[in-house]
Amino acid sequence: MTYTPEQQKANRDKWVAALRSGEFEQTQEVLVLEDDDGKKSYCCLGVACVLAIREGIAEDFPDEEYEDWDQELPPSIRDWLGLQSGSGRLAEDVAEQEHLIGLNDKANLTFTEIADVIESGKLKTQSRRS
């Protein structure tokens, strides 16, 4: 499916709101982690996956679509958000990181801090090439 830049921006705005909502517990190194009690935690990209699942863009975790995408966004969700890469490549380094994955996993930014980065326009989108 093809999305307009306006639709992609609206989807990123939903993602930013979800990251700030307090609904999701943060984890690292995987999109979603389920503990022995069934409690799930997510990396910042995993939160985007949950939203895409709720919108009917992707299937539930785990799914064949995610088989090769345990740390990055699958193409369907990347396109839904209008991202240039499945790792959330940044237009400029933030906290010495080039991708949202690094902000979540290496720089240990909170979801709120990552939402600020996304909202600031530092994320490389399909409509922003530099």
C-alpha positions as a Markdown table, in Angstrom:
| # | Residue | x | y | z |
|---|---|---|---|---|
| 1 | Met | 0.0 | 0.0 | 0.0 |
| 2 | Thr | 1.1 | 3.5 | -0.7 |
| 3 | Tyr | 0.8 | 6.3 | 1.9 |
| 4 | Thr | 1.0 | 10.0 | 1.3 |
| 5 | Pro | 3.6 | 12.0 | 3.3 |
| 6 | Glu | 0.7 | 13.5 | 5.3 |
| 7 | Gln | -0.6 | 10.0 | 6.3 |
| 8 | Gln | 2.9 | 8.9 | 7.2 |
| 9 | Lys | 3.3 | 12.0 | 9.4 |
| 10 | Ala | 0.0 | 11.3 | 11.1 |
| 11 | Asn | 1.1 | 7.8 | 11.8 |
| 12 | Arg | 4.4 | 9.0 | 13.2 |
| 13 | Asp | 2.4 | 11.4 | 15.4 |
| 14 | Lys | 0.4 | 8.5 | 16.8 |
| 15 | Trp | 3.7 | 6.7 | 17.4 |
| 16 | Val | 5.1 | 9.7 | 19.3 |
| 17 | Ala | 1.9 | 9.9 | 21.4 |
| 18 | Ala | 2.2 | 6.1 | 22.2 |
| 19 | Leu | 5.8 | 6.5 | 23.3 |
| 20 | Arg | 4.8 | 9.2 | 25.7 |
| 21 | Ser | 1.6 | 7.5 | 26.9 |
| 22 | Gly | 3.2 | 5.3 | 29.6 |
| 23 | Glu | 1.3 | 2.3 | 28.2 |
| 24 | Phe | 4.4 | 0.5 | 27.2 |
| 25 | Glu | 7.3 | -0.9 | 29.2 |
| 26 | Gln | 10.7 | -0.4 | 27.5 |
| 27 | Thr | 13.1 | -3.2 | 26.6 |
| 28 | Gln | 16.2 | -3.5 | 24.5 |
| 29 | Glu | 17.7 | -5.6 | 21.7 |
| 30 | Val | 14.3 | -6.9 | 20.4 |
| 31 | Leu | 11.0 | -5.4 | 19.1 |
| 32 | Val | 9.0 | -7.3 | 21.8 |
| 33 | Leu | 10.0 | -9.3 | 24.8 |
| 34 | Glu | 7.5 | -11.5 | 26.7 |
| 35 | Asp | 8.5 | -12.7 | 30.2 |
| 36 | Asp | 7.4 | -16.0 | 31.8 |
| 37 | Asp | 4.3 | -14.3 | 33.2 |
| 38 | Gly | 3.2 | -13.1 | 29.7 |
| 39 | Lys | 4.1 | -9.5 | 30.4 |
| 40 | Lys | 5.4 | -7.7 | 27.3 |
| 41 | Ser | 7.9 | -5.0 | 26.9 |
| 42 | Tyr | 9.0 | -3.2 | 23.7 |
| 43 | Cys | 11.8 | -1.3 | 22.2 |
| 44 | Cys | 10.8 | 2.0 | 20.6 |
| 45 | Leu | 10.3 | 0.3 | 17.2 |
| 46 | Gly | 8.2 | -2.4 | 18.8 |
| 47 | Val | 5.8 | 0.2 | 20.0 |
| 48 | Ala | 5.4 | 1.3 | 16.3 |
| 49 | Cys | 4.7 | -2.4 | 15.5 |
| 50 | Val | 1.9 | -2.5 | 18.1 |
| 51 | Leu | 0.3 | 0.5 | 16.6 |
| 52 | Ala | 0.5 | -1.0 | 13.1 |
| 53 | Ile | -1.0 | -4.2 | 14.4 |
| 54 | Arg | -3.9 | -2.2 | 15.9 |
| 55 | Glu | -4.4 | -0.4 | 12.6 |
| 56 | Gly | -4.5 | -3.7 | 10.7 |
| 57 | Ile | -1.2 | -2.9 | 8.8 |
| 58 | Ala | 0.6 | -6.0 | 10.2 |
| 59 | Glu | -0.1 | -9.3 | 11.9 |
| 60 | Asp | 0.3 | -9.9 | 15.6 |
| 61 | Phe | 3.6 | -10.9 | 17.2 |
| 62 | Pro | 5.2 | -13.4 | 16.6 |
| 63 | Asp | 4.5 | -13.7 | 12.9 |
| 64 | Glu | 6.3 | -14.9 | 9.8 |
| 65 | Glu | 6.6 | -11.2 | 8.8 |
| 66 | Tyr | 8.8 | -10.6 | 11.8 |
| 67 | Glu | 11.0 | -13.7 | 11.4 |
| 68 | Asp | 13.9 | -11.8 | 9.9 |
| 69 | Trp | 13.0 | -8.5 | 11.7 |
| 70 | Asp | 13.6 | -9.2 | 15.3 |
| 71 | Gln | 15.3 | -5.8 | 15.9 |
| 72 | Glu | 14.2 | -3.7 | 12.9 |
| 73 | Leu | 10.8 | -2.7 | 11.5 |
| 74 | Pro | 9.5 | -4.9 | 8.7 |
| 75 | Pro | 9.0 | -3.1 | 5.4 |
| 76 | Ser | 5.2 | -2.8 | 5.7 |
| 77 | Ile | 5.5 | -0.8 | 9.0 |
| 78 | Arg | 8.5 | 1.2 | 7.7 |
| 79 | Asp | 6.4 | 2.3 | 4.7 |
| 80 | Trp | 3.4 | 3.0 | 7.0 |
| 81 | Leu | 5.6 | 5.4 | 9.0 |
| 82 | Gly | 7.4 | 6.7 | 6.0 |
| 83 | Leu | 10.9 | 5.8 | 7.3 |
| 84 | Gln | 13.9 | 5.3 | 5.1 |
| 85 | Ser | 15.2 | 2.4 | 7.1 |
| 86 | Gly | 13.9 | -0.3 | 9.3 |
| 87 | Ser | 16.3 | 0.8 | 12.1 |
| 88 | Gly | 15.0 | 4.4 | 12.2 |
| 89 | Arg | 18.0 | 6.1 | 10.6 |
| 90 | Leu | 18.5 | 9.6 | 11.9 |
| 91 | Ala | 19.4 | 12.6 | 9.7 |
| 92 | Glu | 22.0 | 13.6 | 12.2 |
| 93 | Asp | 23.6 | 11.9 | 15.1 |
| 94 | Val | 21.9 | 12.1 | 18.5 |
| 95 | Ala | 23.7 | 10.9 | 21.6 |
| 96 | Glu | 26.4 | 9.6 | 19.3 |
| 97 | Gln | 23.9 | 7.3 | 17.6 |
| 98 | Glu | 22.8 | 7.1 | 13.9 |
| 99 | His | 19.5 | 5.1 | 14.4 |
| 100 | Leu | 16.6 | 4.9 | 16.8 |
| 101 | Ile | 17.8 | 1.4 | 17.7 |
| 102 | Gly | 21.0 | 2.9 | 19.1 |
| 103 | Leu | 19.1 | 5.5 | 21.0 |
| 104 | Asn | 17.0 | 2.8 | 22.6 |
| 105 | Asp | 19.6 | 0.1 | 23.1 |
| 106 | Lys | 23.0 | 1.9 | 23.5 |
| 107 | Ala | 22.3 | 5.5 | 24.6 |
| 108 | Asn | 19.4 | 4.2 | 26.9 |
| 109 | Leu | 17.1 | 7.1 | 26.0 |
| 110 | Thr | 13.6 | 6.8 | 27.5 |
| 111 | Phe | 10.6 | 6.5 | 25.3 |
| 112 | Thr | 9.8 | 10.2 | 26.0 |
| 113 | Glu | 13.3 | 11.3 | 24.9 |
| 114 | Ile | 13.0 | 9.1 | 21.8 |
| 115 | Ala | 9.6 | 10.7 | 21.0 |
| 116 | Asp | 11.3 | 14.1 | 21.3 |
| 117 | Val | 13.9 | 13.1 | 18.7 |
| 118 | Ile | 11.2 | 11.8 | 16.3 |
| 119 | Glu | 9.1 | 14.9 | 16.8 |
| 120 | Ser | 12.1 | 17.2 | 16.2 |
| 121 | Gly | 12.4 | 16.1 | 12.6 |
| 122 | Lys | 15.8 | 14.4 | 13.0 |
| 123 | Leu | 14.4 | 11.1 | 11.7 |
| 124 | Lys | 15.1 | 10.3 | 8.0 |
| 125 | Thr | 11.8 | 9.8 | 6.3 |
| 126 | Gln | 10.9 | 8.8 | 2.8 |
| 127 | Ser | 10.1 | 12.5 | 2.0 |
| 128 | Arg | 13.3 | 13.7 | 3.7 |
| 129 | Arg | 16.4 | 12.3 | 2.0 |
| 130 | Ser | 19.2 | 14.2 | 3.8 |
